[in-house]
């Protein structure tokens, strides 16, 4: 997994670009981007290989992921957005 700090990673995604700011699920405040983790095509290990997807109650990712990590400016809660290839 490659890590991209701040705004530099917003386009490192398997789907639409990640937003620079997202809503905090805890307090409703604004959460700012800290970094993005991206599993690229040239890597040999993937998070999806750690566990089988067992369905509801045992969901797991099924492909390479990208995740954006944010921090709420109001309550300091970390917020994570994730997508898959």
N, C-alpha and C positions, 0 to 999 in steps of 0.2 A: 504494500500500500504506500502510495506517495502522499505526502502532506503538503498542502499549499496554504500559506498564511494569508489571512484577511481576504480582501477582494480578489487577489490573484487566482483564487480557486473557484470562483463563482461559476465559471464555464467548464470546470472539470466534473462533468456529470454525464450520466447515461441518458438523461432525458432533458427537460427544459433547464436552463440555467437556474442556479439557486438565487434567491433574493438576498440583497445586502442586509436587510432588516426583516425579521419575522415577528409575529405576535407570540408573546409568552403564554403558554398554556396554564401557568399557575396564577399569574396576577393580571394578565391582559396587557402588560407593558410591552415596550419595544426591546427586542433582543437583537444585538449586533453580532455580525459574523466574526468568529475568531479564526477558524480554519476549516478546510475541506480535506477529507481523506478520500482517495480515489484508487480503486483496484483496477489497474490497466491491463491491457492485453498481453504485455510482456512479462507479467508476474506469474509465478508458478503456484502460489498458494492463494486460496480464496476463502473468505469467511463462510461461504455457502457449503464448503466441504467439511466444516466442523460438526455439522449436525444435519440429520434428515428433516425435511419439512413434514410434520405429522398432521397438518391441518389445524382446524380450530382448536384452541387450547394448547397447541404445540406448534404454532407457526414458526417458520424459519425462512430466511432468504433462499432463493433458488438460483441465483446468478451473481456475477460480480456486482459490487455495490459502489456507490458514492455516498458519502455522508457529510453534511454540513453541520458544524457545531457552532452554536450561538450562545451568548450570555446576556441575560436580561439586565438592563441598566437599572431597573427598579428593585428587583428582589434577589438578584444574583443567581437565579435558576438557570441551569444549562438547558438548552433546547436543541434537539437533534432532528434534522430532516434527512431522509434516506430515500434513495431510489436504486433501481436495479437495471442491469443491461437488458 
